[in-house]
Amino acid sequence: MTNRLLEDRLLQIRAAYDLTVEQAEKGIDPMAELPEEIRSSAGYKYLMENRSSVNSAAPDIREYLDPKPQMRFLDAGCCANLHNYRLDRWPSTYYGIDNSPRLIEAMKNFASRVGISTGGLYLAEIVEMPFADDFFDIGAAIGLLEYYPLEYIQEALRELNRVLKPGSRVVLDIPNRDHRYVADMAGIESYLGRPNLIFPRLEFEKLLEPFFFTERTDDSQVMIKYYIRTRK
């Protein structure tokens, strides 16, 4: 993917999530606006029924990361996770980054309104984060990497490795191209203006290996989860 095409994709994803915030502020649920043929499909029903197992607050993610006081937790591609899942209630200190200005603004406003204390919410791309080397103890990038080409993901993994301490636990996910409903998920994402790039898992795992040890994977859902540690 050329630099111009990559920049266009970054702008597209950013605009799609900015629009999601605008819709939320107007009381519009984008999922309710999906065409009937999507909402009546078996794939849509499956995805809605299994949302709790693939979001950033899924019990297996917290169990693996094992957040504790004094730990710094990086939520890369944080979206509205602070509002939706109250990850600030984990005993670790919450930091979020996202490339959507409207999302970061909305989460800052929410934190201020509710009186939430965080380490910070930052407008940033995952390939260039405003943190020192070895800054975080644990991290997650859930529902993020599927928007980008593999060459961008490689730089994202390098940057994640840089900002995480040696041996830090991380959970990442990518679309499971072998799952029977992955095309339904991709179709919904495309309709919302944020098309997925569904690449072979082995290609992703080759990129992962120089930067992280994989302790286990879970490919039972529409997203494959990787439970990993930094390789330093």
Helices and strands as residue ranges (DSSP letters): H 3-25, G 30-33, H 36-39, H 42-49, H 51-54, H 59-65, E 72-76, H 81-85, G 87-89, E 93-98, H 101-114, E 120-123, E 136-141, G 145-147, H 150-163, E 164-175, H 182-191, H 201-208, E 212-218, E 223-230
